[in-house]
């Protein structure tokens, strides 16, 4: 088995209407992802103001009918079925997979 991520990460049924679903843990999963990216970029995840939180920005965009939000390191697409897709650039995919490879070693899959 190989462990790696691709360019698209999918969180299923994380929204209930406009906001985060109460029982899906999607908001926390997305916030964890954001913190992980900040650490990879060498930033302190605790140094950001709540208003800068991408999770909040995604919900605010959904409230006004915007379902795609572009951030510096990734793009988030949300759907009416409650799903959220995170689209990553190749460079970030490689960095994340390097971290995975440092833990799992030879089990990481090769890039196609």
C-alpha positions in Angstrom: 0.0 0.0 0.0 1.1 3.5 -0.7 0.3 6.6 1.3 0.1 9.9 -0.5 -2.3 12.7 -1.3 -3.3 14.1 -4.7 -4.3 17.5 -5.9 -7.9 17.3 -4.6 -8.9 16.6 -1.0 -12.7 16.0 -0.5 -14.6 16.5 2.7 -18.1 15.0 2.3 -21.2 16.5 3.8 -19.5 19.1 6.0 -22.1 21.9 5.4 -25.7 22.0 6.6 -27.2 24.7 4.4 -24.9 27.8 4.4 -22.8 27.0 7.6 -20.8 24.1 8.9 -22.8 21.0 9.9 -23.1 20.5 13.6 -22.2 16.8 13.6 -19.8 16.4 10.7 -16.6 17.8 12.3 -15.9 19.3 8.9 -15.1 22.7 10.3 -12.5 21.3 12.7 -11.0 19.0 9.9 -10.7 22.0 7.6 -9.1 24.1 10.4 -6.7 21.3 11.0 -5.8 21.2 7.3 -5.2 25.0 7.3 -3.0 24.8 10.4 -1.0 22.0 8.7 -0.4 24.1 5.6 0.7 27.0 7.7 3.2 24.8 9.5 4.5 23.5 6.2 4.9 27.2 5.0 6.9 28.0 8.2 4.1 30.2 9.7 2.9 30.1 13.3 -0.8 29.0 13.1 -1.6 30.8 16.3 -0.5 34.2 15.0 -3.6 34.7 12.9 -6.6 36.7 13.8 -10.0 35.0 13.9 -11.2 37.2 11.0 -8.4 35.8 8.9 -9.6 32.2 9.5 -10.2 30.5 6.1 -13.1 28.5 7.6 -14.9 31.7 8.4 -14.2 33.1 5.0 -15.6 30.1 3.3 -18.9 30.4 5.2 -19.1 34.1 4.5 -18.6 33.4 0.8 -21.4 30.8 0.8 -23.8 33.2 2.5 -23.5 35.5 -0.5 -23.6 32.7 -3.1 -19.9 32.3 -3.8 -18.9 28.7 -3.9 -15.2 29.0 -4.8 -12.7 30.8 -2.7 -9.0 31.1 -3.7 -6.4 31.3 -0.9 -2.7 31.8 -1.3 -1.9 28.1 -1.0 -5.0 26.4 -2.2 -8.5 26.8 -3.6 -11.7 25.7 -1.9 -14.8 24.8 -3.8 -18.1 24.1 -1.9 -21.2 22.5 -3.3 -24.9 22.6 -2.5 -24.8 18.9 -1.4 -22.6 20.0 1.5 -19.2 18.8 0.1 -16.0 20.8 0.2 -13.1 20.2 -2.2 -9.6 21.6 -1.5 -7.5 21.9 -4.7 -3.8 22.0 -4.1 -1.0 23.2 -6.3 1.6 20.6 -7.3 4.3 22.2 -5.2 2.2 21.9 -2.0 1.2 18.3 -2.8 4.9 17.5 -3.1 5.7 19.1 0.2 2.9 17.3 2.0 3.9 14.0 0.4 7.5 14.6 1.5 6.2 14.8 5.1 4.2 11.6 4.7 7.3 9.9 3.2 9.4 10.9 6.1 7.0 9.0 8.4 6.0 6.0 6.1 9.3 5.7 4.1 9.3 3.5 1.1 5.5 3.0 1.2 4.8 6.4 -0.5 3.5 6.0 -4.0 5.2 7.5 -7.1 3.7 10.5 -8.8 2.0 9.7 -12.1 
